[in-house]
């Protein structure tokens, strides 16, 4: 998968950068200021490459997740029976108005209404409740979790074998994505700490500027 390739590339970039900086720091022919200047040049090039790879990795993971989501939950296709679909749409609008009126009167429980629609096989009402029911849920988080569970359960029941297979693939990837995001986060913290250290090293230009600011007295014991 492209995302794994990007993560390997990021780690390889970091390893190469560390090796290059170590080589510079161990060079006996360079002054400390010269080492700092060369290390900063390496850091600037590494930072650009690292950020580009990180963006590509994040975008690759998100694109793959969207592709799997579309396979598991494909958009509804428009059928050939236009008249039947119009009638179903009109009925859906009527059901939605009924639900709103019940909710205004305090007599609509999305969880119980969804269970009842599924039990009676009223697929039109079930579809509307799945779509708008969340608006009428109380603040209780347990209610929200139960409603989400019922909606997901109903979706699974309607899925084809191919969609169920895609859903399993999606769930496996989301777990993998979480692990990769954690790994990238750890790498990012290490990289940022290392870069801060390199950029904090005084270069020849920094030393000249400091010398000018102190009247040429830098390094004279004052």
C-alpha positions as CSV (number, residue, x, y, z in Angstrom):
1,X,0.0,0.0,0.0
2,X,1.2,3.5,-0.8
3,X,0.8,4.7,2.8
4,X,3.2,2.1,4.1
5,X,5.7,3.1,1.3
6,X,5.5,6.7,2.4
7,X,6.1,5.8,6.1
8,X,9.2,3.8,5.1
9,X,10.4,6.7,2.9
10,X,9.9,9.1,5.9
11,X,12.0,6.9,8.2
12,X,14.7,6.5,5.5
13,X,14.8,10.2,5.1
14,X,15.2,10.7,8.8
15,X,17.9,8.0,9.0
16,X,19.9,9.6,6.2
17,X,19.6,13.1,7.7
18,X,20.9,11.8,11.1
19,X,23.8,10.0,9.4
20,X,24.7,13.2,7.4
21,X,24.6,15.4,10.5
22,X,26.7,12.9,12.5
23,X,29.2,12.9,9.7
24,X,29.4,16.7,9.7
25,X,29.7,16.8,13.5
26,X,32.6,14.3,13.5
27,X,34.5,16.1,10.8
28,X,37.8,17.4,12.5
29,X,38.5,19.9,9.7
30,X,35.4,22.0,10.5
31,X,34.9,24.5,13.3
32,X,31.9,24.3,15.5
33,X,30.3,27.2,13.7
34,X,31.0,25.7,10.3
35,X,29.5,22.4,11.5
36,X,26.4,24.2,12.7
37,X,26.1,26.0,9.3
38,X,26.4,22.8,7.3
39,X,24.0,20.9,9.7
40,X,21.4,23.7,9.3
41,X,21.7,23.4,5.5
42,X,21.0,19.7,5.8
43,X,18.1,20.3,8.1
44,X,16.5,22.8,5.8
45,X,16.6,20.3,2.9
46,X,15.4,17.4,5.1
47,X,12.6,19.5,6.5
48,X,11.2,20.3,3.0
49,X,11.4,16.6,1.9
50,X,9.9,15.4,5.2
51,X,6.9,17.7,5.1
52,X,6.2,16.8,1.5
53,X,6.3,13.0,2.3
54,X,4.2,13.6,5.4
55,X,1.5,15.4,3.4
56,X,1.6,12.7,0.8
57,X,1.2,10.0,3.4
58,X,-1.7,11.7,5.1
59,X,-3.5,12.2,1.8
60,X,-2.8,8.6,0.7
61,X,-4.3,7.2,3.8
62,X,-7.4,9.4,3.6
63,X,-8.0,8.7,-0.1
64,X,-7.7,4.9,0.6
65,X,-10.2,5.2,3.4
66,X,-12.6,7.2,1.2
67,X,-12.3,4.5,-1.6
68,X,-13.1,1.7,0.9
69,X,-16.0,3.7,2.3
70,X,-17.5,4.1,-1.1
71,X,-17.2,0.4,-1.8
72,X,-18.9,-0.5,1.5
73,X,-21.5,2.3,1.3
74,X,-22.1,3.0,-2.4
75,X,-24.3,5.9,-3.3
76,X,-27.8,5.0,-4.1
77,X,-28.3,4.5,-7.9
78,X,-31.3,5.9,-9.7
79,X,-33.5,3.2,-11.0
80,X,-35.6,3.0,-14.1
81,X,-39.0,3.2,-12.4
82,X,-39.1,7.0,-12.0
83,X,-42.8,7.1,-11.0
84,X,-42.3,4.6,-8.2
85,X,-39.2,6.5,-6.9
86,X,-41.2,9.8,-7.0
87,X,-44.0,8.2,-5.0
88,X,-41.5,6.8,-2.4
89,X,-39.9,10.2,-2.1
90,X,-43.3,11.8,-1.5
91,X,-44.1,9.2,1.1
92,X,-40.7,9.9,2.7
93,X,-41.5,13.6,2.9
94,X,-44.9,12.8,4.5
95,X,-43.3,10.5,7.1
96,X,-40.7,13.1,7.9
97,X,-43.5,15.7,8.6
98,X,-45.3,13.1,10.8
99,X,-42.1,12.5,12.8
100,X,-41.5,16.3,13.2
101,X,-45.1,16.7,14.5
102,X,-44.7,13.8,16.9
103,X,-41.4,15.3,18.2
104,X,-43.0,18.7,18.6
105,X,-45.6,17.0,20.8
106,X,-43.0,15.1,22.8
107,X,-44.2,11.8,21.5
108,X,-41.3,10.7,19.3
109,X,-38.6,8.3,20.5
110,X,-36.1,7.7,17.6
111,X,-34.7,4.5,19.1
112,X,-38.1,2.9,19.8
113,X,-39.5,4.2,16.5
114,X,-36.6,2.7,14.6
115,X,-37.0,-0.7,16.3
116,X,-40.7,-0.6,15.5
117,X,-40.2,0.2,11.9
118,X,-37.7,-2.6,11.5
119,X,-40.0,-5.1,13.3
120,X,-42.9,-4.2,11.0
121,X,-40.8,-4.2,7.9
122,X,-41.7,-0.6,7.1
123,X,-38.5,0.2,5.1
124,X,-39.6,3.7,4.0
125,X,-40.2,4.8,7.6
126,X,-37.0,3.1,8.7
127,X,-35.0,4.9,6.1
128,X,-36.4,8.3,7.2
129,X,-35.8,7.6,10.8
130,X,-32.2,6.6,10.1
131,X,-31.8,9.9,8.2
132,X,-33.4,12.3,10.6
133,X,-33.8,10.5,13.9
134,X,-30.5,11.9,15.3
135,X,-32.1,15.4,15.3
136,X,-34.6,14.3,18.0
137,X,-32.3,12.4,20.3
138,X,-32.0,13.6,23.9
139,X,-28.6,14.7,25.3
140,X,-28.0,11.3,26.9
141,X,-24.9,9.9,25.2
142,X,-26.2,6.3,25.8
143,X,-29.2,7.1,23.6
144,X,-26.9,8.4,20.8
145,X,-24.8,5.2,21.0
146,X,-27.8,2.9,20.9
147,X,-29.3,4.8,17.9
148,X,-26.0,4.6,16.1
149,X,-25.7,0.9,16.8
150,X,-29.2,0.3,15.4
151,X,-28.5,2.3,12.3
152,X,-25.3,0.4,11.7
153,X,-27.0,-2.9,12.3
154,X,-29.7,-2.1,9.8
155,X,-27.2,-1.0,7.2
156,X,-25.3,-4.3,7.6
157,X,-28.6,-6.2,7.1
158,X,-29.0,-4.4,3.7
159,X,-25.5,-5.0,2.6
160,X,-24.5,-7.3,-0.2
161,X,-21.7,-9.9,0.4
162,X,-19.4,-7.6,-1.6
163,X,-20.3,-4.6,0.6
164,X,-19.8,-6.6,3.8
165,X,-16.4,-7.7,2.5
166,X,-15.5,-4.1,1.7
167,X,-16.7,-3.1,5.2
168,X,-14.4,-5.6,6.8
169,X,-11.6,-4.3,4.7
170,X,-12.5,-0.7,5.7
171,X,-12.5,-1.6,9.5
172,X,-9.2,-3.4,9.2
173,X,-7.7,-0.4,7.4
174,X,-9.0,2.1,9.9
175,X,-7.3,0.1,12.6
176,X,-4.1,0.1,10.6
177,X,-4.5,3.8,9.9
178,X,-4.7,4.5,13.6
179,X,-1.5,2.6,14.2
180,X,0.2,4.4,11.3
181,X,-1.0,7.8,12.6
182,X,0.4,7.1,16.0
183,X,3.8,6.0,14.5
184,X,3.8,9.2,12.4
185,X,3.0,11.3,15.4
186,X,5.9,9.8,17.3
187,X,8.2,10.3,14.4
188,X,7.0,13.9,14.0
189,X,7.8,14.7,17.6
190,X,11.3,13.3,17.3
191,X,11.9,15.1,14.0
192,X,10.7,18.4,15.4
193,X,12.9,18.1,18.5
194,X,15.9,17.2,16.3
195,X,15.3,20.1,14.0
196,X,14.9,22.6,16.9
197,X,18.3,21.4,18.2
198,X,20.0,21.8,14.8
199,X,18.5,25.2,14.2
200,X,19.6,26.4,17.6
201,X,23.3,25.7,16.8
202,X,25.1,29.0,16.2
203,X,26.3,29.3,12.6
204,X,29.2,31.5,11.3
205,X,26.6,34.1,10.4
206,X,25.1,34.1,13.9
207,X,28.5,34.5,15.4
208,X,29.4,37.4,13.2
209,X,26.2,39.1,14.0
210,X,26.7,38.6,17.7
211,X,30.3,39.8,17.4
212,X,29.1,43.0,15.7
213,X,26.4,43.5,18.4
214,X,29.1,43.2,21.2
215,X,31.5,45.5,19.5
216,X,33.9,42.7,18.4
217,X,34.4,41.6,22.0
218,X,32.9,38.1,21.5
219,X,35.3,35.5,22.9
220,X,37.4,38.0,24.8
221,X,36.4,36.8,28.2
222,X,33.7,39.4,28.7
